[in-house]
Amino acid sequence: MKSNKKVIEIMNPEENTPDTFEDIVKLSTKCKFTNCTHNTEPNCAVKEAILKGALPQERLITYHRDKNEAAYVANQKNKTKAIDYMKQRKLFRK
């Protein structure tokens, strides 16, 4: 049972941001809005970093892709199938 709880935590993008995006998380603390999605909001520190060349655009694209896939998987009723999908996509983190 302990491992199932861990998997659910891994698949919850709102509560567990993968540590591979620490740079984006750190930048996002400087955004004007605390719920900034880094898409269209004004005064977004992440978008500003991209414009200045401090953060590659591909990095934000990967962040959004992983977050969206994690949200999709978290909403699946069959968690075993969801975990297999994450492993196949190399999104499963221990």
C-alpha positions as CSV (number, residue, x, y, z in Angstrom):
1,M,0.0,0.0,0.0
2,K,2.8,2.4,0.7
3,S,4.1,2.2,-2.8
4,N,0.6,3.0,-4.2
5,K,0.5,6.2,-2.1
6,K,3.9,7.1,-3.5
7,V,2.8,6.6,-7.0
8,I,-0.3,8.8,-6.5
9,E,1.9,11.5,-5.1
10,I,4.3,11.3,-8.1
11,M,1.3,11.5,-10.5
12,N,-0.2,14.6,-8.8
13,P,1.4,17.6,-10.6
14,E,-0.2,20.1,-8.3
15,E,1.5,18.7,-5.2
16,N,4.7,17.2,-6.5
17,T,6.6,19.1,-9.1
18,P,9.4,16.9,-10.5
19,D,12.8,18.1,-9.2
20,T,14.0,18.2,-12.9
21,F,12.1,21.6,-13.2
22,E,13.6,23.3,-10.2
23,D,14.8,26.1,-12.4
24,I,11.3,26.9,-13.6
25,V,9.9,26.5,-10.1
26,K,12.5,29.0,-8.8
27,L,11.8,31.5,-11.5
28,S,8.0,31.2,-11.0
29,T,8.4,32.6,-7.5
30,K,9.1,35.9,-9.2
31,C,6.0,35.9,-11.4
32,K,3.4,38.5,-10.7
33,F,0.7,35.9,-10.1
34,T,1.1,33.0,-7.8
35,N,-1.0,30.8,-10.1
36,C,0.9,31.8,-13.2
37,T,0.8,29.2,-16.0
38,H,3.7,30.8,-17.9
39,N,1.5,31.2,-21.0
40,T,-0.3,34.5,-21.3
41,E,0.0,36.2,-17.9
42,P,1.8,39.6,-17.7
43,N,5.0,40.0,-15.7
44,C,5.8,36.3,-16.0
45,A,9.4,35.7,-14.8
46,V,9.7,32.4,-16.7
47,K,8.7,34.0,-20.1
48,E,11.0,36.9,-19.3
49,A,13.9,34.5,-18.7
50,I,13.2,32.9,-22.1
51,L,13.2,36.3,-23.8
52,K,16.5,37.2,-22.2
53,G,18.0,33.8,-23.2
54,A,18.5,32.6,-19.6
55,L,16.1,29.7,-20.1
56,P,15.6,27.8,-23.4
57,Q,12.1,27.8,-24.9
58,E,12.3,24.0,-25.2
59,R,12.6,23.8,-21.4
60,L,9.2,25.4,-20.9
61,I,7.7,23.3,-23.6
62,T,9.0,20.1,-21.8
63,Y,7.7,21.4,-18.5
64,H,4.2,22.0,-19.9
65,R,4.2,18.6,-21.7
66,D,5.2,16.7,-18.6
67,K,2.8,18.6,-16.4
68,N,-0.1,17.9,-18.8
69,E,0.8,14.3,-19.1
70,A,1.0,13.9,-15.4
71,A,-2.4,15.5,-15.0
72,Y,-3.9,13.2,-17.6
73,V,-2.4,10.1,-16.0
74,A,-3.5,11.2,-12.5
75,N,-7.1,11.4,-13.7
76,Q,-7.1,7.8,-15.0
77,K,-9.1,5.3,-13.1
78,N,-6.8,2.4,-13.8
79,K,-3.7,3.4,-11.9
80,T,-1.7,0.3,-12.9
81,K,-2.3,1.1,-16.6
82,A,-1.4,4.8,-15.9
83,I,1.9,3.8,-14.2
84,D,2.8,1.6,-17.2
85,Y,2.1,4.5,-19.5
86,M,4.3,6.8,-17.4
87,K,7.1,4.2,-17.4
88,Q,6.8,3.9,-21.2
89,R,7.0,7.7,-21.5
90,K,9.9,7.8,-18.9
91,L,7.8,10.1,-16.7
92,F,7.8,7.7,-13.7
93,R,10.1,9.1,-11.0
94,K,11.0,7.3,-7.8
